[in-house]
Amino acid sequence: MNQIQSLRERHAGLAARACRIIEASDSSPGLDALAEAVGLSRYHFHRMFKKVVGVTPRQYAAARRTGRVRSELRARGSVTEAIYGAGFNSNSRFYERSPETLGMTPSEYRGGGNGVAIRYAITSCPLGLVLVAGTARGICSVRFGDVRVKLERELRQDFPKAVFEKPDRAFDAWVTAIVEHVKHPAGRIDLPLDIRGTAFQQRVWQALREIPVGQTASYREVAARIGHPSAVRAVARACATNPVAAIVPCHRVIRSDGGLSGYRWGVGRKRQLLKREGALP
């Protein structure tokens, strides 16, 4: 085992230890405390953790709390109880961040989208059926499938208490733009989005949108582009959880050996998309 590989494994072990400390703590441990626990200086610990995990210790702790909030919001009697139960020490700080972490306000998320008006449409496209859904803020879901009922069921499972409305003219324009982009991909499709994601997921999704039509990138290359070359698996997970197919082109990410790897809506569709874009013969 060479020195570089040995150092990487040591750093991975230290980062994992720090993650376990964060996960076991009721409140977020300070940077100094975490650094001391793993035997590194504050500066070197922060740099090492971000390189290995892909986010800073504070962002990791916030993501863990956000995940806890999602379960607390459903289990507790009030939003305030859920916020404090998840480790947020200030209502205002959580509310400031909630649109990014939840895609809607805490009360709306706790109710499974209760009170959120969602328009959606299902139409044919070269890949079978495509469901497009959106709120007043923007598009919240684009997914491919073969069975209309299944697509509708999946959407309603994601937002079980949302108010589903008929699409209006403005929403129809969004649907048309997405279908046309699938048929004739040319450049980036710019539509307003209302999607949930951690800070790391958002960075990955933004990097995917910067891959030009007709080109591909490996998971390792995407990880390097966002400044976290060791976070290859985390990048793959972010691709797999992309809620808006085609708009965030996760299909343009392939294995280092050129293999297509997986795709949330089927490898066959991934191959068709890449062929249409000229990335495959």
C-alpha positions as CSV (number, residue, x, y, z in Angstrom):
1,M,0.0,0.0,0.0
2,N,1.5,3.3,-1.0
3,Q,1.6,6.4,1.2
4,I,-1.1,8.3,-0.7
5,Q,-3.5,5.4,-0.4
6,S,-2.7,4.9,3.3
7,L,-3.3,8.7,3.9
8,R,-6.6,8.5,2.1
9,E,-7.8,5.6,4.2
10,R,-6.7,7.3,7.4
11,H,-8.6,10.5,6.4
12,A,-11.7,8.4,5.5
13,G,-11.6,6.8,9.0
14,L,-11.2,10.1,10.7
15,A,-14.0,11.7,8.7
16,A,-16.3,8.7,9.5
17,R,-15.5,9.1,13.2
18,A,-16.4,12.8,13.0
19,C,-19.7,11.9,11.2
20,R,-20.6,9.5,13.9
21,I,-20.0,12.1,16.6
22,I,-22.2,14.6,14.7
23,E,-24.9,12.0,14.3
24,A,-24.9,11.0,18.0
25,S,-25.0,14.6,19.3
26,D,-28.3,16.3,20.2
27,S,-26.7,19.6,19.1
28,S,-24.0,20.3,16.5
29,P,-20.5,19.9,18.0
30,G,-18.2,22.8,17.4
31,L,-15.4,22.6,14.9
32,D,-12.8,22.7,17.7
33,A,-14.4,19.9,19.5
34,L,-14.6,17.7,16.4
35,A,-11.0,18.5,15.5
36,E,-9.8,17.6,18.9
37,A,-11.8,14.3,18.9
38,V,-10.0,13.1,15.8
39,G,-6.6,14.5,16.7
40,L,-6.2,17.2,14.1
41,S,-5.9,20.9,14.1
42,R,-9.0,23.0,13.4
43,Y,-7.7,24.0,10.0
44,H,-6.6,20.6,8.8
45,F,-9.7,18.9,10.1
46,H,-12.0,21.3,8.3
47,R,-10.1,20.8,5.1
48,M,-9.8,17.0,5.4
49,F,-13.5,16.6,6.3
50,K,-14.7,18.7,3.3
51,K,-12.4,16.8,0.9
52,V,-13.6,13.4,2.1
53,V,-17.3,14.0,2.8
54,G,-18.0,16.6,0.1
55,V,-19.4,19.2,2.5
56,T,-18.2,21.0,5.6
57,P,-18.9,19.7,9.1
58,R,-21.5,22.4,9.6
59,Q,-23.3,21.5,6.4
60,Y,-23.2,17.8,7.2
61,A,-24.7,18.5,10.7
62,A,-27.3,20.8,9.1
63,A,-28.2,18.1,6.6
64,R,-28.6,15.5,9.4
65,R,-30.8,17.9,11.3
66,T,-32.9,18.5,8.2
67,G,-33.4,14.8,7.8
68,R,-34.4,14.6,11.4
69,V,-36.7,17.6,10.9
70,R,-38.5,15.7,8.1
71,S,-39.4,12.9,10.5
72,E,-40.1,15.2,13.4
73,L,-42.4,17.3,11.4
74,R,-44.6,14.3,10.8
75,A,-44.4,13.0,14.4
76,R,-44.7,16.0,16.6
77,G,-47.7,18.2,17.4
78,S,-46.2,21.5,16.3
79,V,-43.6,22.9,13.9
80,T,-41.8,24.6,16.8
81,E,-41.4,21.3,18.7
82,A,-40.1,19.6,15.6
83,I,-37.5,22.4,14.9
84,Y,-36.1,22.2,18.4
85,G,-36.3,18.5,18.5
86,A,-34.1,18.3,15.4
87,G,-31.4,20.5,16.9
88,F,-32.1,23.9,15.3
89,N,-31.6,26.5,18.0
90,S,-33.5,29.2,16.3
91,N,-36.9,29.2,14.5
92,S,-35.9,32.1,12.3
93,R,-32.7,30.3,11.1
94,F,-34.6,27.2,10.1
95,Y,-37.4,29.1,8.4
96,E,-34.7,31.1,6.4
97,R,-33.2,27.8,5.1
98,S,-36.4,25.7,4.8
99,P,-37.2,26.6,1.1
100,E,-33.8,25.2,0.1
101,T,-33.8,22.1,2.3
102,L,-37.5,21.2,2.0
103,G,-38.7,22.9,-1.2
104,M,-41.6,24.3,0.8
105,T,-42.3,25.7,4.2
106,P,-42.2,23.4,7.3
107,S,-45.9,23.5,7.8
108,E,-46.5,22.5,4.2
109,Y,-44.0,19.7,4.3
110,R,-45.4,18.4,7.6
111,G,-48.7,18.1,6.0
112,G,-47.3,16.1,3.0
113,G,-47.6,19.2,0.8
114,N,-50.9,20.3,2.6
115,G,-52.1,23.4,1.0
116,V,-49.6,23.5,-1.8
117,A,-51.1,23.8,-5.2
118,I,-49.5,21.5,-7.7
119,R,-50.3,21.4,-11.3
120,Y,-49.3,18.4,-13.4
121,A,-49.7,17.0,-16.8
122,I,-48.8,13.6,-18.4
123,T,-48.1,13.5,-22.1
124,S,-46.3,11.4,-24.7
125,C,-42.7,12.0,-25.6
126,P,-40.0,10.0,-27.5
127,L,-39.2,8.2,-24.3
128,G,-42.8,7.0,-23.5
129,L,-44.7,9.1,-21.1
130,V,-43.5,12.1,-19.2
131,L,-45.0,13.6,-16.1
132,V,-44.3,17.3,-15.4
133,A,-45.5,18.8,-12.1
134,G,-45.0,22.3,-10.7
135,T,-45.9,24.7,-7.9
136,A,-46.2,28.5,-8.1
137,R,-42.4,28.7,-7.6
138,G,-41.5,26.4,-10.5
139,I,-41.2,22.8,-11.6
140,C,-41.0,20.3,-8.8
141,S,-41.0,17.0,-10.7
142,V,-40.2,15.6,-14.1
143,R,-40.3,11.8,-14.5
144,F,-40.5,9.3,-17.3
145,G,-42.6,6.1,-17.3
146,D,-44.9,3.8,-19.3
147,V,-48.0,3.7,-17.2
148,R,-50.0,6.9,-16.5
149,V,-51.6,5.6,-13.3
150,K,-48.2,4.7,-11.8
151,L,-46.8,8.1,-12.6
152,E,-49.7,9.8,-10.9
153,R,-49.5,7.5,-7.9
154,E,-45.8,8.2,-7.4
155,L,-46.4,12.0,-7.6
156,R,-49.2,11.7,-5.0
157,Q,-47.0,9.6,-2.7
158,D,-44.4,12.4,-2.8
159,F,-47.1,15.1,-2.0
160,P,-50.0,13.1,-0.4
161,K,-51.8,16.2,0.9
162,A,-51.1,18.7,-1.9
163,V,-54.0,20.3,-3.9
164,F,-53.7,19.1,-7.4
165,E,-55.1,21.5,-10.0
166,K,-55.5,21.4,-13.8
167,P,-52.7,22.9,-15.8
168,D,-53.1,26.5,-17.0
169,R,-51.7,28.1,-20.2
170,A,-48.4,29.1,-18.5
171,F,-47.9,25.5,-17.1
172,D,-48.7,24.1,-20.6
173,A,-45.8,26.1,-21.9
174,W,-43.5,24.5,-19.4
175,V,-44.6,21.0,-20.5
176,T,-44.2,21.9,-24.2
177,A,-40.7,23.2,-23.6
178,I,-39.6,20.0,-21.8
179,V,-41.1,17.7,-24.5
180,E,-39.4,19.8,-27.2
181,H,-36.1,19.6,-25.4
182,V,-36.4,15.8,-25.3
183,K,-37.2,15.7,-29.0
184,H,-34.6,18.2,-30.1
185,P,-32.0,18.8,-27.4
186,A,-30.1,22.0,-28.1
187,G,-28.5,23.9,-25.3
188,R,-29.6,24.2,-21.7
189,I,-33.3,24.4,-20.8
190,D,-34.0,27.2,-18.4
191,L,-37.2,26.9,-16.5
192,P,-38.0,27.9,-12.9
193,L,-37.5,25.1,-10.4
194,D,-38.9,24.3,-7.0
195,I,-36.9,21.2,-6.0
196,R,-35.7,19.9,-2.6
197,G,-32.0,19.1,-2.0
198,T,-29.2,19.4,0.4
199,A,-26.4,21.9,-0.2
200,F,-24.3,19.1,-1.7
201,Q,-27.1,17.8,-4.0
202,Q,-27.7,21.3,-5.2
203,R,-24.0,21.7,-6.1
204,V,-24.0,18.4,-8.0
205,W,-27.2,19.3,-9.9
206,Q,-25.8,22.6,-10.9
207,A,-22.6,21.0,-12.2
208,L,-24.8,18.6,-14.2
209,R,-26.6,21.5,-15.9
210,E,-23.2,22.8,-17.0
211,I,-22.4,19.6,-19.0
212,P,-23.0,20.7,-22.7
213,V,-25.4,18.8,-24.9
214,G,-23.6,16.1,-26.8
215,Q,-21.0,15.6,-24.0
216,T,-20.7,13.3,-21.0
217,A,-18.8,13.3,-17.8
218,S,-17.9,10.5,-15.4
219,Y,-19.0,10.5,-11.8
220,R,-15.4,11.1,-10.8
221,E,-15.1,14.1,-13.1
222,V,-18.2,15.7,-11.7
223,A,-16.9,15.1,-8.2
224,A,-13.6,16.9,-9.2
225,R,-15.5,19.8,-10.8
226,I,-17.3,20.6,-7.6
227,G,-14.1,20.4,-5.7
228,H,-14.6,17.0,-3.9
229,P,-12.7,14.4,-6.0
230,S,-13.2,11.7,-3.4
231,A,-17.0,12.1,-3.1
232,V,-17.8,9.9,-6.1
233,R,-20.4,7.8,-4.4
234,A,-22.1,10.9,-3.0
235,V,-22.2,12.3,-6.6
236,A,-23.8,9.1,-7.8
237,R,-26.5,9.3,-5.1
238,A,-27.2,12.9,-6.0
239,C,-27.7,11.8,-9.6
240,A,-30.0,9.0,-8.5
241,T,-32.2,11.4,-6.5
242,N,-32.5,14.1,-9.2
243,P,-36.2,15.0,-9.2
244,V,-36.4,16.7,-12.6
245,A,-35.3,14.5,-15.5
246,A,-33.9,16.2,-18.6
247,I,-33.8,19.7,-16.9
248,V,-31.0,18.5,-14.6
249,P,-29.3,16.1,-17.1
250,C,-28.1,13.3,-14.9
251,H,-28.2,11.1,-17.9
252,R,-25.0,12.7,-19.1
253,V,-23.0,11.2,-16.2
254,I,-21.5,7.8,-17.1
255,R,-18.9,5.4,-15.6
256,S,-15.2,6.1,-16.0
257,D,-15.0,3.1,-18.4
258,G,-17.7,4.5,-20.6
259,G,-20.5,2.3,-19.3
260,L,-23.9,3.9,-18.9
261,S,-24.4,2.7,-15.3
262,G,-27.8,3.1,-13.8
263,Y,-30.6,5.6,-14.5
264,R,-33.6,6.3,-12.3
265,W,-35.9,6.0,-15.3
266,G,-34.2,3.1,-17.0
267,V,-30.9,2.7,-18.8
268,G,-32.7,2.3,-22.1
269,R,-34.0,5.9,-21.8
270,K,-30.6,7.1,-20.8
271,R,-29.2,5.6,-24.0
272,Q,-31.9,7.1,-26.1
273,L,-31.3,10.6,-24.5
274,L,-27.6,10.4,-25.2
275,K,-28.1,9.2,-28.8
276,R,-30.5,12.1,-29.4
277,E,-27.9,14.5,-28.1
278,G,-25.1,13.0,-30.2
279,A,-23.1,11.7,-27.3
280,L,-23.5,8.1,-28.5
281,P,-23.2,6.8,-32.0
